[in-house]
Amino acid sequence: MIRRFSNCSRILSELTTQDCWTRLEEIKHRVVGSEWSLLDDGLSAYHAKQYYITLQSVLKNNTMAFMNASKTVDGKLSQFQKELDEKFRKGLPVFPGYEFIYCTPMSSENELSFDGYDNHESISEFDQNLMKYTRDFFRRRMWTGGDIRFSRRDSGLHYGDAIRLVEKVKRMRYMGSDPLARSFKSFVDYERLFLDEETNSVISSELRRIVFLNDTFHEKEYVPETIDNEADFETKVTPSHVSNMRVSSLTFNSHKIHYDRDYATNVEKYPDLVVEGPLLVGLLLQSFHDNFGEHEMAQFTYKIMAPVMVNEEIRLCIKEMGPTNWSLWIDNGLDKNILKGKLKCYSKE
């Protein structure tokens, strides 16, 4: 028996399956190939410091006192502050993964979906006359994976650079025969290209995949699995509500599942607030940089397999697979794989 939408204000009950297919194809025709352009005339090293401190607060289990360590004595900077300034200064390379906090969408509130997230590349109808989104063909969305390609340090993104971001929907596909069934899924892949404002050449690129679902969350989506216990490096961390909120702010992400507990638990049926993707990926890449920094990252491809709730302990794992290949993953240390990724590094030769 196919379970259909119930009490979903965004999907009109009078729509038939054929009506939905017609509208979904219209959405696909409008969205795929659409392109948006944003300019950041100077990538901020200060925002990078805030992201760094957020990540390190989780990785160091809140044992670091950044402001106290930054206290001046007789007007002189502390050694800690000098070292931090040396890591994040105009002209220095942007850390791999810090692209998440730059050139983020600038949607006004009326452009957001019912779940608080950006709607310009979603499975939603747009009324040109009203200049607003009028109907969403989903009940929940999740960030399920991506691919980030980094240039070499000397030719990559640098703090202070003027960067033009071009964001483009590459593909949209549907999984299922009945778009009103709860099992129906829609996948959207979109590309983010970071271009040098003067030369228009691509410096860094990122591909993201979002899945739109008709069903709310339920634990039975995820069955117990065997986890890999042979990491070269591992550490257990617990992302907090505060770290999640801080990364949401830095990435201009207003998805309600990350900060509105009432919405997350009562509407989308999660057990708690959900940790956002840029925090999970950021923790993995920062761990790699902190422990294997002599290797220069070239490409990170990953798949998010299960959500993480705030205050849930997770395990970050790193394993060398070859001279330039690494396996990076996140699990709960027991029976749940959360994220699996493959990292390629540039050859040292």
N, C-alpha and C positions, 0 to 999 in steps of 0.2 A: 504493500500500500504506500503510495506516494504522499508524504506529508507536505502540505502547502502552507503558505503564509497565513498567519492568523493575527489579527489585531496589529497589523503593520500599516501605519498611516501613510507610508510613502508608496505602497503598492496598492493601487485601487482594486478593490475586490471584483469589479466588473470586467477587468482585463482577462482575456482568454490567453491560452498558451500561444496561439498564433499572433495575437496582438503584441504580446511581449517579444516574440521573436522579431517581428517587424520593427519594433522600437529599438531593440538591442542592435539590430543591423544598422539602423540609422545612427545610433550612438557610435558604433564602431567606425562607420564611414566618416563621421565628424571628428572623432578623436585621434584615430591612427594617422600618424604623419603630422599632427598638430605640433607646433613649435612655439616655445616661449623664450624670451631673452631677458637676462637680468645683468646689471653691471655693479660690481663692487670696485670702487676706484682706489682701494687700498686695503688688502687683507690685514685684518687687525691681529697683531701679536698679543694684545691684551685679552681678546676673546679666546685665543689659543691657551693663554695662561689659565683662564677660568676653566676651560675644558680639561686641561692637564691636572689642575688641582682637584677637580671633581673625580677624575679617574683615579688619581693617586689616593684620594680619601678612601675609596673603596678598596683599592689594591693593598694599601697599608693598614686597612681595618681601622681607619680614623686615629692612627697613632701619631700622625704628623700635625704639627701646629704651625700652619703657614703664616698667619698674621703675627703670632708671637715671634716667629723666626725672622719676620720682616721688620721687626722693631729697630728703629735707628738709635744709635748711641752717640750723643754729642753731634747730632746732625749727619752722622756717617751711616752709610748702608751696611747692613749685616752681610756676612759672607754668604748666607743663604740667598738673600735678595740679589746679590751680585751674580751668583750662579744661575738663578732663575732668569735674570735679565739676559744672561749670556745664551741661554737656550732659546729665548723668544725675543728676537730683536729684528728690526727692519733689515731686510736683505738676506736673512737666514732662511734655510729651507723649511717649509711647512712639514710637520711630522706626518707620516703616512696615516691616513684615516681621519685626519683633522678636516678633510674636505667636507665632512658632514655639517660643520658649523658655518660654512660659507655659501653665499648665494642661495639661500633657502627661499622657498616661495613666499611671496608677500601678499597673500590673499586677505582681502577685507573680510569682516565678519559675515557679511551677507553672501559671500562666495563660498563659505564653508558648508560642509554637509551636516546632517543631523548629528553625526558623531564627532563633530568639531574639527574634522580633518579637511585638508585641501580637496577641492572637488573638480579641478580643471582636467584631471586625467582619470576620473572615476566613471563607473557605469551609471551615469545620471543624465537625465534629459535637461536641456538648456533652452529656455524660452528667449529668443532674440528680441521679442517685443518688450518683455518685462525685464530683460537683462538679468535673469536669475535662474538658478537650477530649481526645477519644479517637481522632479520625481527621481528617487534613487532606487535602483533595481538590486538592492542588497540589504542585508541586516547587519553585516559585520565585515570588517576588512583586516587583513594581517600582512605585515611585511614578511615575505617568505624567503628572500635571498637576494644575492647581488654579485657583482663582479667589479672590482676596483683596480684600475691600472695606473701605476705610478711611474713618472719619468725619473731619470737619475737625478740625484740630489742637485747637481750643478745646473740642470736644465728644467727642473720641476717648478712647482709653485713656491714662491718666496713671500715672506711677510712684507707687506707694503706694495705688492704687485697690484696693478690695475687689471682685473679679470672680468671677462665677459662670459657669463654662463649661458649655454644654449641647452634647453631641456626639450626633449622630443619623445613622443610615444612611438615606440618601435613596432609593437604588436599587441594585439588583443585577441584572446581566444576563450571560447566557452566550453565547459565540460558538463555534459548532461543533455537530456532530450527535452526536459520540461523546465523552463526558466522560472516557474512558480514553485517547483519542488524544493524542499529544504536541502537536498543533496546537490543542487546545482551550484556550480562555481564559475567564476569569471577571473581570468588571469590577465594582468596588464604589465608589460615590460616597458620601462622608459629609461632613456639615456640622458646622462648629464655630462656635457662636455665643457671643460674649463679652458677657455681660449685666452691667449695673450691679446689684450685690448689693442695693441699697436700692430702686431703682425697677423693676428687672426689665426695663429697656429694652435693646435691642440696641445695642451700641457699635461692634462690629466683627464681621465674619463671614468665614469661610473655607470653601471647598469643596475637598476633596481627592479624587483618583481613584487607586485602586490596581488594578493588573491582576495576576491570579493565573494563572500559566502551568504547564503540565504538562511543559515541556521545560527543559533546562538552557541556559545561555548558549552562543551560538556566533556568531562574527564575521559569518557570512554573513547574519545577521538585518538587517545594515545595509549598504546599497550606497553607493558613492561618489556624492556629490551636488554640485550647484553651490551655492556659498555667496555671501552678499551681501557685497561689498567696498566698499559705499558708506555706511559709518557716519559719523555726525557725531563720535562719540567711540569709541575702542577702546583696550583695554589687554590685554596678555597676562599671565596669572597661572598659577601652578602650585600647586593645593591639595595639601597634604602629608598624610602619615599623621597627624601631630600635630594639624593644624587639623581634620581629619576626626574624630579621636577627641574633640577638645574640643567640637565641635558635637554629636556623638552624646551626650556626657555632659550638655550643657546641655539637650538636648531629651529626655533620658531614653530614648534610642533604643538598644536592645540588639540590633538586627538584625545578625547575625553577618557579613554581607558587608561591613560597614564597619570591622571591627576584627580579625576572625579570618581571617587570610590562608589558613590551611589549609582552613577551611570554604569560603571564597569561591572558591578555585582548584580544590579537589578534589571538592567536592560540587556547587556551582552552576556550576563550570567557567568562572568569570571569569578573565581573565589576571592580575588583581591585586585589591586591595581596591577597593571602589566608593565614590566620593564621594557623600555623602548629599544629598538634595534641598534641605533647609533651608540647606545651605552654598552650593549653586549659586544658588538664588533670592536668598539673603542677599547674596551678592557682587554680583549684578546691581543689586538695589535700593540697596545701600550705594553702589555706583558712581554711580548716578543721583543719590542724595542729595548725595554729595560734589561732583559736577560741575554739577548742575542744581538745587540745593537751593531756588532761588527758586520752583520749581514744586511745588505741594502734591499729593501722590499721592492718587487717589481709588479706583482699582481696577486690579489687575494680574491678567490672565488668561494662563496659560502652559501649554505642553505640553512634556514631557520626551521627546525623541525617541531618545536614545541615552545609555547610561551613560558616566560619566567615571571613569577609574581614578586612584588617588592618584599624585602625581608626574607626571601627564600635563598638558602645557601646553595651556591653552585660551585663547580670546579672548572677552572681554566686549565687547559692542557696543551702542551706543545711537544711535538715529536719530529725529529729529523728523519726524512725519508731518502735523502740524497744530498749531494753537495749544494744544490740550489733549490731543493724541494722540501717543504715542511707540511706536516699535518697539524692543524689547529682545531680544537674542538671545545665545546662546553657540554657538561653533563651534570647530573645531580649527585654523582658519586655513588649512585645505587643502581637505578634501573631505567633512567630516562636520558636519552640523547636530546640535547637542546639545540645545538648548532654544530655543524660540521663544515670545515673549510680547508682549502688547499692554498698554500702560500708558495709563490715562486719568488726567488731572489735573483738579483743580478750576479753573474759570475764575478769572482774576485780577480780573475785574470785580465 
